[in-house]
Amino acid sequence: MPKIPRTTPADLRAAMERFDRELRGRGRFARWPTQADRFALAHDGRYYPPKIIISLAAGVGVHTFSGGAESTRYTDQRGLVTVPLDAALRAQLRAVQSAPLPEVAPNLDQKGGGDAE
């Protein structure tokens, strides 16, 4: 698969803002996350689908790059926090699609860290 085009942390944050305005709770994202979703980006008390955020920021389709390790590495390198979606967090996200959520629990912050060096 081709490499994901370069973006900045600001591009990714702008993509999250766009997701909140245009996509959150609508269409296919009305039921996000699904059982197939394994990770989320955590930012300012909200959670986001990583591939969609990367796609919006980079201006490429979600099918042009891999999820999982590739997406996590990409967002971690840009200072974002990736968390695994377990059943409890998945249920919480689906229950409160548009409301801000509590900060990421410490035990979820272990995967992906997000600290850029």
N, C-alpha and C positions, 0 to 999 in steps of 0.2 A: 504493500500500500504506500501511496505517496506520503511524504512528510507533512505534518500540519503546518500551515503558514505561520510565520512569526506574529505574535501579538504581544501587547504589553499588559501589565496588571490593570492599567486604566481601561484598556479595551475590554478585558474580561469583566470588570466592574460595570462598565457601560452596558455590556450584554446582559448582566444580571438585572440591571434597572429596566432594560427593554423587556426581558422575560416577565418581570413583575407587572409592567404596564400592559403588555400585549398578549401574553400567553398563560400566565399563572391562572389555574382554575378553569381554563377554557379548552374546548376541543379535546384533543388526546391528553392534555395535561390536567384535565378535570379529575382524572383517576391516577395521577402520578403520585408516588412511585408504584409501579407494578411489581409483581413477583420477579420479573426479569431484571429489574434494576438492582444493581449490587452496591452502588456508591452514590454519594451526593456531595456537592460542594456546600460547605457551611460558611455563611458570611452574614455578619450583622444580625444574628438571631434567626436567619432564614436558611432554607435549604434549596438547592438547585440541581437539576439534572446536568452532570458534567458535559456530556457530548453536545447537548443543545447549547450550552453557554459557549463552549469552544466554537461550535459551528457559527453562532451569531457573531462572535468576536472576530473570527478569522474569515468569515464570508464564504465558507465552503459547506457542502452538504455533509450530514452526519455519516453517510455511507462512504466517505472518502478517507476515513481514518478509524482506527480501532478504539474501543472503549477500554475499560479495565486499566491495565498497566500503562498503556500509551497515554491515555487521557489523564490518569493520575500523575504520572511523571511530568506531563506538560503543565498541568495546573500547579503542582507542587513547586516546580521551578520558577513559577511566577508568584509565589507567596500565598497561594490559596490553600485552604484546609479541605482535604478530602476525608470523608468519614464513610465507614461501611454501613450499609443499610441492613439492620437486623429486623426481625419481625415486629418488635415493639416500636422502633422508630418509624418504620414503614406505616404502621397503623396510625401512629400519632400524626404523621404528615398528611395522610389521607383524611383524617378527621378535621384538621384545621388548615385547609389549603391556603387560605389567604391571611391568616392571623400570624403575627410574629411569634416565634417559638422561643423557649428558653435557650440559653447558651448551650453549646455543644457539651455534653457530659464528658468528664475527664477520661473515662474508659473508652470513649469513642475517638478521642483525639490522638490515640496512639498510632493508628494506621494513617500514613500519609503526612503526618506532622504539619506540613505546610510552611515551615520556616525556611525562607530563602537565604542562602549564604552568599 
